[in-house]
Amino acid sequence: MKKTSPLWGSISILTGVVIAILSLLRGIWATVALLTAFAVWGLWLIFTQLLPAWRSNRTYRRRVRQSRDRQEAVLDTSDSGMGLVLLRHVNHRISEHLRSVYPQAHWEWTLADPTRFIAYGGTGRIRVYGIPDYDYADVTLDRQGGLRCSLVKVAPLEAEAAPNQQPVDPLVWYEFQGRSILEDMIADLRSRGHSSLTLNEDGSICIQPADGGEEIKKDSFAAFPEKVYWPRLAKVLEQEGLTADVQDTRILVSW
């Protein structure tokens, strides 16, 4: 059996009432009766149909808003937890990087919000301990997920600069000075068709033009190991997948 809508049922009743009034009454009494009938029907329509629908719609909107707020709260909590996981992951990578050279090293962030730094990348500073002659390190996170650490020594501006001391361990020199320069330069040279460069005794980095001529200086190191350490430095470079040929006044590096 088909169920009739209350609204259509009320309209049917109103129609019957109007017909009855027009049939039985005349003049002013008919007008008053019609106005009364429509007023009663209008009040019934407001309190039984329109008002419940408005309340139901308001309740629905409130539930949708509460559900959205709960989802945003869960999302914020999830993001915060994920940020903490990423922070700990990067912390372990930095510790492993430092302790591969200095086993007693430990450190602390100097940034106010390390999680933001990890999310956007760039260069941030950490305070290091257990590393002789160094106070800080600059940690660089690139867009490819690479991580580099460069040790920083703080000295008063007024103090006379101490003479540069050549590192006695080529591995230490490569990790904290050579890697950051050589990796970027080799990637750039490889992309432009070059296959080698030379590391000269004075710390300059040069390439040989394809058509011969004088070498072109591309960059230089602030400090470069003395010649006595070049064989060990060549082994370090070979461990990085490069070919190193130690010559009289330079090291020829090819890839």
Backbone as CSV, one residue per row, in Angstrom:
resi,resn,N_x,N_y,N_z,CA_x,CA_y,CA_z,C_x,C_y,C_z
1,MET,0.846,-1.197,0.000,0.000,0.000,0.000,0.878,1.242,0.000
2,LYS,0.567,2.157,-0.894,1.384,3.352,-1.017,1.086,4.314,0.118
3,LYS,2.165,4.800,0.762,2.023,5.705,1.898,1.873,7.134,1.404
4,THR,0.864,7.867,1.931,0.588,9.233,1.519,1.388,10.200,2.367
5,SER,1.948,11.228,1.736,2.712,12.235,2.457,1.779,13.064,3.331
6,PRO,2.193,13.397,4.578,1.347,14.238,5.448,1.024,15.582,4.819
7,LEU,1.964,16.140,4.063,1.718,17.441,3.443,0.586,17.355,2.429
8,TRP,0.659,16.332,1.556,-0.410,16.183,0.568,-1.738,15.839,1.235
9,GLY,-1.704,15.088,2.317,-2.942,14.800,3.053,-3.553,16.058,3.631
10,SER,-2.693,16.944,4.179,-3.211,18.197,4.747,-3.782,19.096,3.661
11,ILE,-3.170,19.083,2.477,-3.701,19.891,1.371,-5.077,19.373,0.941
12,SER,-5.230,18.062,0.942,-6.537,17.488,0.589,-7.600,17.903,1.594
13,ILE,-7.230,17.857,2.883,-8.187,18.269,3.921,-8.516,19.751,3.781
14,LEU,-7.483,20.580,3.540,-7.715,22.018,3.388,-8.636,22.294,2.200
15,THR,-8.433,21.549,1.119,-9.294,21.737,-0.058,-10.748,21.411,0.268
16,GLY,-10.950,20.325,1.012,-12.320,19.965,1.401,-12.954,21.009,2.295
17,VAL,-12.153,21.559,3.235,-12.676,22.590,4.139,-13.056,23.842,3.359
18,VAL,-12.199,24.238,2.406,-12.489,25.435,1.608,-13.782,25.248,0.805
19,ILE,-13.934,24.073,0.210,-15.157,23.813,-0.565,-16.388,23.868,0.334
20,ALA,-16.280,23.306,1.534,-17.414,23.314,2.464,-17.768,24.727,2.885
21,ILE,-16.726,25.548,3.160,-16.996,26.936,3.570,-17.684,27.704,2.447
22,LEU,-17.187,27.546,1.234,-17.787,28.264,0.107,-19.209,27.793,-0.175
23,SER,-19.504,26.548,0.196,-20.848,26.017,-0.051,-21.838,26.458,1.022
24,LEU,-21.377,26.620,2.255,-22.282,26.861,3.370,-22.349,28.322,3.796
25,LEU,-21.279,29.079,3.564,-21.253,30.441,4.086,-21.167,31.451,2.951
26,ARG,-21.642,32.674,3.274,-21.597,33.763,2.322,-21.125,35.032,3.027
27,GLY,-20.592,35.953,2.228,-20.243,37.268,2.749,-19.053,37.252,3.685
28,ILE,-19.155,38.099,4.737,-18.045,38.277,5.669,-17.714,37.012,6.422
29,TRP,-18.752,36.185,6.706,-18.503,34.949,7.444,-17.668,33.962,6.616
30,ALA,-17.892,33.948,5.342,-17.089,33.070,4.484,-15.628,33.517,4.470
31,THR,-15.418,34.849,4.426,-14.033,35.374,4.421,-13.316,35.030,5.714
32,VAL,-14.016,35.257,6.853,-13.400,34.955,8.159,-13.077,33.466,8.271
33,ALA,-14.006,32.628,7.816,-13.790,31.185,7.914,-12.610,30.743,7.050
34,LEU,-12.505,31.320,5.841,-11.385,30.960,4.969,-10.047,31.391,5.572
35,LEU,-10.005,32.625,6.116,-8.762,33.096,6.743,-8.372,32.218,7.928
36,THR,-9.372,31.830,8.699,-9.088,30.970,9.857,-8.562,29.609,9.412
37,ALA,-9.177,29.046,8.364,-8.747,27.734,7.876,-7.309,27.782,7.370
38,PHE,-6.996,28.832,6.583,-5.625,28.939,6.067,-4.623,29.219,7.186
39,ALA,-5.025,29.990,8.214,-4.120,30.270,9.335,-3.815,28.997,10.111
40,VAL,-4.854,28.210,10.363,-4.642,26.945,11.083,-3.751,26.011,10.273
41,TRP,-4.018,25.943,8.961,-3.186,25.067,8.120,-1.734,25.559,8.068
42,GLY,-1.550,26.895,8.020,-0.197,27.443,8.001,0.560,27.138,9.278
43,LEU,-0.117,27.277,10.445,0.542,26.949,11.711,0.897,25.467,11.783
44,TRP,-0.027,24.635,11.311,0.270,23.193,11.296,1.484,22.899,10.413
45,LEU,1.536,23.570,9.252,2.649,23.349,8.326,3.979,23.766,8.951
46,ILE,3.971,24.908,9.665,5.222,25.399,10.274,5.711,24.459,11.365
47,PHE,4.814,24.070,12.282,5.244,23.313,13.461,5.439,21.825,13.198
48,THR,4.801,21.284,12.176,4.925,19.846,11.937,5.813,19.493,10.747
49,GLN,6.068,20.461,9.836,6.850,20.155,8.645,8.116,21.015,8.534
50,LEU,7.950,22.334,8.543,9.096,23.213,8.308,10.054,23.244,9.493
51,LEU,9.540,23.401,10.702,10.414,23.492,11.876,11.206,22.204,12.109
52,PRO,10.598,21.011,12.047,11.403,19.783,12.182,12.466,19.640,11.087
53,ALA,12.104,20.046,9.846,13.093,19.956,8.764,14.270,20.890,9.022
54,TRP,13.973,22.106,9.530,15.056,23.058,9.830,15.946,22.532,10.950
55,ARG,15.320,21.957,11.999,16.107,21.400,13.095,16.961,20.223,12.631
56,SER,16.386,19.382,11.779,17.142,18.237,11.269,18.334,18.695,10.433
57,ASN,18.119,19.717,9.610,19.211,20.236,8.782,20.306,20.856,9.645
58,ARG,19.913,21.579,10.693,20.905,22.182,11.584,21.704,21.105,12.317
59,THR,21.015,20.044,12.751,21.708,18.941,13.426,22.687,18.253,12.485
60,TYR,22.269,18.081,11.230,23.145,17.444,10.243,24.403,18.281,10.009
61,ARG,24.220,19.606,9.861,25.382,20.468,9.646,26.317,20.454,10.848
62,ARG,25.754,20.405,12.057,26.589,20.359,13.247,27.384,19.061,13.309
63,ARG,26.751,17.948,12.948,27.460,16.664,12.952,28.566,16.644,11.903
64,VAL,28.276,17.219,10.719,29.314,17.283,9.681,30.497,18.117,10.151
65,ARG,30.218,19.251,10.801,31.286,20.110,11.296,32.100,19.408,12.382
66,GLN,31.411,18.705,13.294,32.123,17.978,14.343,32.980,16.859,13.758
67,SER,32.434,16.162,12.747,33.208,15.099,12.105,34.446,15.660,11.422
68,ARG,34.288,16.817,10.744,35.434,17.437,10.085,36.480,17.884,11.103
69,ASP,36.009,18.421,12.241,36.947,18.844,13.288,37.709,17.653,13.850
70,ARG,36.991,16.518,14.035,37.676,15.325,14.544,38.709,14.814,13.549
71,GLN,38.357,14.841,12.251,39.308,14.395,11.236,40.539,15.289,11.201
72,GLU,40.325,16.611,11.333,41.471,17.524,11.339,42.337,17.298,12.563
73,ALA,41.683,17.013,13.706,42.454,16.752,14.921,43.283,15.486,14.777
74,VAL,42.670,14.439,14.173,43.415,13.197,13.946,44.556,13.426,12.978
75,LEU,44.290,14.236,11.927,45.336,14.525,10.948,46.488,15.286,11.583
76,ASP,46.174,16.266,12.444,47.230,17.016,13.124,48.062,16.100,13.997
77,THR,47.379,15.184,14.711,48.107,14.249,15.561,48.995,13.338,14.735
78,SER,48.443,12.888,13.573,49.231,12.018,12.701,50.453,12.741,12.167
79,ASP,50.263,14.014,11.730,51.392,14.780,11.212,52.446,14.989,12.280
80,SER,51.994,15.277,13.514,52.945,15.481,14.597,53.733,14.211,14.866
81,GLY,53.043,13.058,14.866,53.738,11.798,15.076,54.700,11.486,13.958
82,MET,54.296,11.750,12.712,55.180,11.504,11.583,56.401,12.410,11.642
83,GLY,56.191,13.676,12.037,57.326,14.584,12.169,58.320,14.099,13.199
84,LEU,57.818,13.535,14.305,58.713,13.018,15.340,59.494,11.815,14.836
85,VAL,58.827,10.952,14.059,59.516,9.781,13.496,60.617,10.222,12.537
86,LEU,60.312,11.194,11.661,61.322,11.689,10.725,62.482,12.346,11.459
87,LEU,62.167,13.087,12.533,63.226,13.736,13.302,64.173,12.702,13.896
88,ARG,63.623,11.643,14.464,64.477,10.609,15.047,65.300,9.900,13.979
89,HIS,64.693,9.702,12.808,65.428,9.058,11.713,66.636,9.902,11.305
90,VAL,66.427,11.208,11.145,67.532,12.093,10.767,68.557,12.171,11.892
91,ASN,68.094,12.164,13.149,69.026,12.175,14.280,69.987,10.990,14.209
92,HIS,69.436,9.809,13.913,70.287,8.617,13.817,71.280,8.745,12.657
93,ARG,70.847,9.296,11.537,71.747,9.452,10.395,72.896,10.406,10.728
94,ILE,72.574,11.505,11.414,73.621,12.458,11.792,74.601,11.810,12.766
95,SER,74.067,11.077,13.754,74.944,10.424,14.734,75.856,9.409,14.063
96,GLU,75.310,8.599,13.157,76.136,7.617,12.457,77.202,8.306,11.606
97,HIS,76.831,9.425,10.991,77.780,10.152,10.148,78.946,10.684,10.982
98,LEU,78.645,11.273,12.124,79.701,11.828,12.971,80.538,10.729,13.615
99,ARG,79.892,9.676,14.101,80.624,8.632,14.817,81.428,7.729,13.897
100,SER,81.176,7.805,12.591,82.022,7.046,11.674,83.449,7.578,11.681
101,VAL,83.613,8.843,12.091,84.940,9.453,12.168,85.340,9.703,13.618
102,TYR,84.379,10.152,14.435,84.630,10.439,15.847,83.698,9.564,16.689
103,PRO,84.164,8.412,17.154,83.284,7.466,17.859,82.657,8.029,19.130
104,GLN,83.275,9.030,19.762,82.751,9.580,21.012,81.843,10.793,20.787
105,ALA,81.529,11.086,19.558,80.770,12.308,19.260,79.320,12.187,19.711
106,HIS,78.796,13.280,20.249,77.364,13.436,20.478,77.027,14.899,20.236
107,TRP,75.760,15.214,20.126,75.404,16.545,19.637,74.000,16.934,20.076
108,GLU,73.665,18.220,19.849,72.338,18.756,20.147,71.944,19.740,19.049
109,TRP,70.641,19.838,18.800,70.147,20.826,17.845,70.255,22.231,18.442
110,THR,70.608,23.202,17.621,70.544,24.607,18.030,69.325,25.302,17.426
111,LEU,68.564,24.593,16.591,67.380,25.164,15.952,66.197,25.132,16.909
112,ALA,65.324,26.127,16.795,64.138,26.174,17.642,63.135,25.091,17.257
113,ASP,63.044,24.769,15.961,62.072,23.779,15.482,62.743,22.858,14.467
114,PRO,63.435,21.815,14.924,64.126,20.916,13.986,63.185,20.202,13.025
115,THR,61.944,19.900,13.462,61.022,19.183,12.575,60.684,20.016,11.343
116,ARG,60.585,21.322,11.496,60.318,22.185,10.340,61.514,22.181,9.386
117,PHE,62.712,22.205,9.954,63.919,22.144,9.123,63.961,20.841,8.332
118,ILE,63.600,19.721,8.972,63.621,18.426,8.294,62.563,18.376,7.196
119,ALA,61.414,19.017,7.430,60.342,18.989,6.436,60.712,19.771,5.185
120,TYR,61.403,20.911,5.352,61.678,21.785,4.210,63.113,21.679,3.703
121,GLY,64.011,21.045,4.470,65.391,20.915,4.029,66.171,22.205,4.197
122,GLY,67.398,22.203,3.670,68.268,23.363,3.802,69.466,23.036,4.676
123,THR,69.964,24.041,5.375,71.129,23.875,6.243,70.791,24.347,7.649
124,GLY,71.053,23.497,8.623,70.831,23.826,10.026,72.075,23.515,10.839
125,ARG,72.197,24.151,11.980,73.411,24.006,12.793,73.127,23.165,14.033
126,ILE,74.117,22.342,14.399,74.048,21.542,15.616,75.277,21.838,16.465
127,ARG,75.135,21.657,17.773,76.256,21.796,18.709,76.852,20.421,18.924
128,VAL,78.153,20.279,18.675,78.798,18.971,18.758,79.693,18.905,19.990
129,TYR,79.815,17.688,20.527,80.673,17.410,21.670,81.487,16.152,21.361
130,GLY,82.643,16.061,21.966,83.490,14.895,21.751,84.250,14.925,20.441
131,ILE,84.302,16.089,19.781,85.053,16.250,18.534,86.117,17.319,18.781
132,PRO,87.357,16.953,18.890,88.405,17.935,19.217,88.465,19.069,18.196
133,ASP,88.656,20.286,18.710,88.890,21.499,17.911,87.649,22.004,17.181
134,TYR,86.505,21.377,17.363,85.300,21.844,16.674,84.167,22.027,17.682
135,ASP,83.348,23.046,17.439,82.251,23.382,18.339,80.878,23.101,17.734
136,TYR,80.758,23.280,16.431,79.466,23.136,15.763,79.645,22.352,14.461
137,ALA,78.515,21.999,13.878,78.506,21.387,12.543,77.270,21.879,11.808
138,ASP,77.427,22.157,10.537,76.303,22.537,9.679,75.784,21.293,8.969
139,VAL,74.512,20.988,9.195,73.869,19.817,8.593,73.043,20.288,7.402
140,THR,73.283,19.689,6.248,72.566,20.062,5.026,71.723,18.888,4.553
141,LEU,70.420,19.148,4.356,69.490,18.166,3.795,69.040,18.672,2.432
142,ASP,69.309,17.896,1.381,68.906,18.334,0.051,67.579,17.690,-0.344
143,ARG,67.080,18.077,-1.517,65.781,17.600,-1.987,65.797,16.124,-2.353
144,GLN,66.981,15.564,-2.586,67.094,14.147,-2.926,67.250,13.265,-1.690
145,GLY,67.160,13.849,-0.502,67.291,13.078,0.725,68.720,12.915,1.194
146,GLY,69.674,13.563,0.515,71.068,13.472,0.928,71.339,14.280,2.183
147,LEU,72.312,13.827,2.959,72.682,14.497,4.203,74.190,14.715,4.225
148,ARG,74.608,15.946,4.530,76.030,16.277,4.641,76.269,17.036,5.936
149,CYS,77.433,16.797,6.534,77.830,17.500,7.754,79.162,18.200,7.509
150,SER,79.231,19.465,7.871,80.470,20.235,7.764,80.795,20.791,9.141
151,LEU,81.949,20.409,9.681,82.335,20.862,11.007,82.682,22.345,10.990
152,VAL,82.339,23.025,12.078,82.552,24.468,12.190,83.304,24.742,13.489
153,LYS,84.367,25.531,13.378,85.129,25.942,14.552,84.900,27.421,14.794
154,VAL,84.535,27.773,16.017,84.252,29.159,16.371,85.490,29.761,17.016
155,ALA,85.924,30.915,16.504,87.088,31.614,17.047,86.763,33.096,17.149
156,PRO,87.296,33.798,18.156,87.047,35.238,18.278,87.547,35.980,17.044
157,LEU,86.818,37.016,16.650,87.186,37.773,15.464,88.501,38.505,15.671
158,GLU,88.769,38.922,16.911,89.982,39.692,17.168,91.223,38.825,17.207
159,ALA,91.031,37.526,17.426,92.197,36.662,17.575,92.911,36.501,16.248
160,GLU,94.215,36.381,16.324,95.005,36.179,15.118,94.757,34.791,14.574
161,ALA,94.534,34.713,13.292,94.222,33.428,12.674,95.410,32.491,12.791
162,ALA,95.142,31.287,13.254,96.198,30.286,13.372,96.520,29.739,11.998
163,PRO,97.752,29.341,11.763,98.105,28.778,10.453,97.314,27.512,10.181
164,ASN,96.938,27.331,8.902,96.173,26.146,8.520,96.986,24.885,8.767
165,GLN,96.346,23.925,9.376,96.987,22.647,9.632,96.398,21.615,8.683
166,GLN,97.273,20.931,7.961,96.813,19.920,7.026,96.312,18.702,7.796
167,PRO,95.161,18.162,7.407,94.663,16.973,8.096,95.585,15.781,7.861
168,VAL,95.764,14.991,8.896,96.639,13.831,8.787,95.858,12.580,8.403
169,ASP,94.536,12.661,8.434,93.713,11.516,8.063,92.918,11.882,6.814
170,PRO,93.253,11.330,5.648,92.533,11.669,4.419,91.036,11.373,4.489
171,LEU,90.645,10.337,5.248,89.225,10.023,5.365,88.482,11.149,6.071
172,VAL,89.076,11.671,7.149,88.461,12.791,7.861,88.366,14.008,6.946
173,TRP,89.462,14.281,6.226,89.451,15.428,5.314,88.357,15.270,4.262
174,TYR,88.215,14.084,3.700,87.222,13.889,2.645,85.799,14.022,3.177
175,GLU,85.543,13.463,4.362,84.190,13.495,4.907,83.736,14.915,5.223
176,PHE,84.632,15.739,5.725,84.221,17.045,6.223,84.675,18.217,5.361
177,GLN,85.462,17.968,4.327,85.844,19.054,3.431,85.703,18.658,1.960
178,GLY,86.230,17.493,1.609,86.280,17.136,0.198,84.959,16.699,-0.398
179,ARG,84.158,15.945,0.358,82.954,15.349,-0.216,81.979,16.403,-0.736
180,SER,81.683,17.422,0.080,80.665,18.401,-0.304,81.021,19.112,-1.605
181,ILE,82.317,19.363,-1.833,82.734,20.060,-3.057,82.824,19.097,-4.234
182,LEU,83.462,17.951,-4.023,83.704,17.037,-5.137,82.421,16.410,-5.670
183,GLU,81.506,16.010,-4.790,80.286,15.353,-5.270,79.486,16.285,-6.175
184,ASP,79.298,17.543,-5.742,78.535,18.480,-6.569,79.263,18.781,-7.879
185,MET,80.587,18.951,-7.802,81.333,19.295,-9.005,81.354,18.133,-9.992
186,ILE,81.560,16.911,-9.504,81.594,15.753,-10.401,80.237,15.541,-11.058
187,ALA,79.152,15.721,-10.291,77.816,15.580,-10.874,77.599,16.599,-11.989
188,ASP,78.070,17.828,-11.769,77.921,18.863,-12.794,78.783,18.558,-14.016
189,LEU,80.040,18.160,-13.788,80.930,17.863,-14.913,80.444,16.656,-15.702
190,ARG,79.973,15.621,-15.010,79.474,14.431,-15.707,78.284,14.783,-16.593
191,SER,77.415,15.676,-16.099,76.236,16.050,-16.891,76.614,16.818,-18.147
192,ARG,77.838,17.385,-18.176,78.277,18.158,-19.339,79.342,17.435,-20.153
193,GLY,79.467,16.123,-19.918,80.317,15.304,-20.767,81.751,15.150,-20.320
194,HIS,82.146,15.717,-19.192,83.516,15.560,-18.705,83.669,14.214,-18.003
195,SER,84.895,13.722,-17.972,85.143,12.419,-17.354,86.303,12.442,-16.361
196,SER,86.892,13.613,-16.105,88.017,13.662,-15.174,88.235,15.089,-14.684
197,LEU,88.982,15.189,-13.581,89.449,16.467,-13.061,90.758,16.209,-12.332
198,THR,91.462,17.270,-11.988,92.739,17.120,-11.287,92.696,17.885,-9.975
199,LEU,93.274,17.265,-8.947,93.449,17.901,-7.644,94.925,18.266,-7.528
200,ASN,95.215,19.546,-7.536,96.598,20.003,-7.538,97.132,20.178,-6.121
201,GLU,98.442,20.279,-6.036,99.110,20.346,-4.738,98.697,21.575,-3.945
202,ASP,98.354,22.667,-4.630,97.953,23.888,-3.932,96.478,23.885,-3.532
203,GLY,95.772,22.764,-3.775,94.364,22.665,-3.403,93.400,23.071,-4.493
204,SER,93.890,23.497,-5.646,93.004,23.896,-6.735,92.443,22.671,-7.452
205,ILE,91.226,22.833,-7.973,90.549,21.776,-8.730,90.417,22.269,-10.160
206,CYS,90.987,21.529,-11.106,91.026,21.976,-12.496,90.497,20.889,-13.423
207,ILE,90.096,21.324,-14.611,89.697,20.391,-15.663,90.505,20.715,-16.907
208,GLN,90.688,19.714,-17.751,91.431,19.869,-18.997,90.436,20.024,-20.144
209,PRO,90.486,21.132,-20.896,89.568,21.288,-22.028,89.734,20.166,-23.037
210,ALA,88.645,19.826,-23.723,88.684,18.728,-24.691,89.624,19.030,-25.851
211,ASP,89.775,20.306,-26.202,90.636,20.664,-27.331,92.050,21.002,-26.892
212,GLY,92.427,20.621,-25.670,93.761,20.904,-25.171,93.853,22.295,-24.580
213,GLY,95.062,22.787,-24.411,95.248,24.105,-23.837,95.457,24.034,-22.339
214,GLU,95.468,25.199,-21.716,95.713,25.265,-20.284,94.513,24.752,-19.498
215,GLU,94.836,24.224,-18.309,93.772,23.742,-17.440,92.907,24.910,-16.964
216,ILE,91.645,24.599,-16.708,90.694,25.601,-16.223,90.424,25.326,-14.750
217,LYS,90.675,26.314,-13.930,90.439,26.166,-12.497,88.948,26.321,-12.211
218,LYS,88.377,25.329,-11.520,86.949,25.349,-11.210,86.671,25.736,-9.765
219,ASP,87.560,25.347,-8.862,87.347,25.635,-7.439,88.643,25.313,-6.712
220,SER,88.650,25.478,-5.406,89.843,25.140,-4.627,89.432,24.806,-3.201
221,PHE,90.252,24.002,-2.544,90.033,23.642,-1.150,90.775,24.625,-0.248
222,ALA,90.156,24.914,0.893,90.837,25.772,1.862,92.085,25.087,2.409
223,ALA,92.034,23.769,2.520,93.194,22.988,2.970,93.193,21.679,2.199
224,PHE,94.385,21.214,1.847,94.508,19.991,1.059,95.618,19.135,1.662
225,PRO,95.419,17.812,1.756,96.440,16.951,2.370,97.796,17.066,1.667
226,GLU,98.834,16.952,2.456,100.180,16.974,1.890,100.418,15.728,1.042
227,LYS,101.444,15.764,0.210,101.692,14.698,-0.760,101.906,13.344,-0.091
228,VAL,102.424,13.353,1.137,102.686,12.093,1.810,101.396,11.314,2.064
229,TYR,100.260,12.026,2.093,98.976,11.374,2.359,98.201,11.060,1.080
230,TRP,98.743,11.396,-0.076,97.996,11.204,-1.314,97.654,9.738,-1.608
231,PRO,98.559,8.784,-1.384,98.167,7.384,-1.638,96.952,6.953,-0.818
232,ARG,96.894,7.379,0.446,95.729,7.035,1.269,94.488,7.773,0.782
233,LEU,94.667,9.014,0.339,93.535,9.762,-0.205,93.010,9.100,-1.476
234,ALA,93.911,8.562,-2.294,93.491,7.871,-3.513,92.621,6.661,-3.176
235,LYS,92.977,5.939,-2.112,92.163,4.787,-1.711,90.777,5.231,-1.243
236,VAL,90.723,6.367,-0.532,89.422,6.890,-0.101,88.557,7.228,-1.312
237,LEU,89.149,7.857,-2.322,88.398,8.205,-3.530,87.942,6.957,-4.278
238,GLU,88.781,5.928,-4.295,88.400,4.686,-4.969,87.243,4.003,-4.255
239,GLN,87.189,4.131,-2.932,86.058,3.573,-2.191,84.751,4.280,-2.533
240,GLU,84.847,5.499,-3.055,83.663,6.251,-3.468,83.295,5.989,-4.925
241,GLY,83.948,5.014,-5.562,83.630,4.662,-6.937,84.366,5.475,-7.977
242,LEU,85.423,6.193,-7.577,86.203,6.999,-8.506,87.535,6.309,-8.801
243,THR,88.208,6.768,-9.826,89.556,6.290,-10.154,90.537,7.419,-9.863
244,ALA,91.536,7.148,-9.029,92.502,8.171,-8.627,93.909,7.740,-9.029
245,ASP,94.583,8.584,-9.798,95.955,8.331,-10.254,96.868,9.380,-9.623
246,VAL,97.717,8.945,-8.678,98.615,9.860,-7.980,99.817,10.154,-8.869
247,GLN,100.035,11.430,-9.176,101.155,11.862,-10.003,102.067,12.777,-9.188
248,ASP,103.057,13.366,-9.824,104.058,14.145,-9.092,103.457,15.355,-8.387
249,THR,102.675,16.124,-9.094,102.162,17.378,-8.532,100.641,17.427,-8.461
250,ARG,100.004,16.319,-8.735,98.546,16.338,-8.742,97.995,14.924,-8.611
251,ILE,96.683,14.857,-8.385,95.950,13.589,-8.390,94.915,13.687,-9.505
252,LEU,94.972,12.772,-10.458,94.012,12.746,-11.558,92.834,11.870,-11.138
253,VAL,91.665,12.475,-11.051,90.449,11.775,-10.638,89.551,11.621,-11.859
254,SER,89.150,10.401,-12.135,88.271,10.143,-13.286,87.118,9.258,-12.848
255,TRP,86.080,9.224,-13.690,84.876,8.445,-13.377,84.287,7.840,-14.635
